[in-house]
Amino acid sequence: MGGRARAECVAPATGVTGGGRTGNLGPRQGDDRRVRARAGEIMNIGRLLLLMLGLTLGDAGHADDAKKLRIITWSDYVPAEVAAQFKAETGIQVELTLSNNEEMISKLRATGGAGFDLAQPSQDRIAGAQQEFRIYKPIDLGKVKLEQFVPELIDIVKKNASIDGKLYALPYVWGAEGLVVNSKKAKIADYADLCKPELKGKTAVRLKRPTLMAFALASGKDPFALYGDTKAYTALMEDVGRTLSACKANFRFFYDNKDQLLNGVRSGEIVAAMMWDSGAWRLNRENPDTYVLPARGKNDAAAYAWINFTMRPDIAAKIAKAVGNFSASKGAEQLMEPRLKQQFKESFPDGFHNVKWYPAIPAGLEEIEGRILDRIKAAN
């Protein structure tokens, strides 16, 4: 999962590099399914729990808000047992809204950063959205136990989620994105191979920007190098859009959630697909994401309490087990299941050294990508 371990990490900053890693998905009616975890492709700091702290409204009418933490996040990112333990220790009830990067930004944009106390977008989706819509608030590092975080991930997030010297996110979990292949039925070396004629109706991708990035990189181009040249970036996205439109007959479906894809692979309908690493590993048995504080959240205190709570190694290990990703918590790896430890070694034998993280997306580029994605969706 491209430098992106299911990580929403499919787009390396310098292109898709590094040899694929394979993991036995386990036999099913004789099938030899293997996961090609492409370590060193694109990595995005797994949904950095972007603590979207909002402007606190402190009148007496909002007293109940102190006992409520509203989080907008991805599926599986807040395990029920972790939320229950947090309430037992703090008295604060966690309220969840499941979402994705695009929806998080859309909802916070519509409300001016209100409605939630904490959000968890990917680390490359913070700076541009903040510069354009002002939907987040800066992190108060004095309220964060930074010693609980993996230093390398803090550095990555500081690079991609800082504006005018202020940090707007902290890392939560991370992973990579890559290719999942039934090696008995298909031979896939790169993303473009999903468009082979013999795989008509047998592959799948998400109709999201990571797919655009992956196919751009597979064509030999570096989309991230064009972030500062809107005209050139638009031309590259147009080319990728034409490629994916021509390949549309190969895609059995554009999947919306991991269960849809996993079921397609298990049933044999899908023989090759682009997928986050956690989903792939589950077949064997999903870039860093972050914490952000919404600009008009009501309970910053609870948000910081949650951040520090979930970065405790014992709690982070439980979250990693539920999500199938790796944690930004320092020391959590020592408490993880042997299976997860082995998956990390197989996917990233050199640790973070060869990981290519997604760079921050400049304001305005996602509108260009949105038009391309709409065109692919409408293509016959």
Secondary structure, 3 states (H helix, E strand, C coil): CECEECCCECCCCCCCCCCCEEEECCCECCECEEEEECCCCEEECCEEEEEECCCCCCCHHHHHHHHEEEEEECCCCCCHHHHHHHHHHHCCEEEEEECCHHHHHHHHHHHCCECCCEECCEHHHCHHHHHHHCCECCCCHHHCCHHHECHHHHHHHHHHCEECCEECCEEEEEEEEEEEEECCCCCCCCHHHHHCHHHCCCEEECCCHHHHHHHHHHCCCCHHHHCCCHHHHHHHHHHHHHHHHHCHHHEEEECCCHHHHHHHHHHCCCCEEEEEHHHHHHHHCCCCEEEEEECECCCHHHHHHHHHHHCCHHHHHHHHHHHCCEECECCHHHHCCHHHHHHHHHHCCCCCCCCEECCCCCCCHHHHHHHHHHHHHHCC
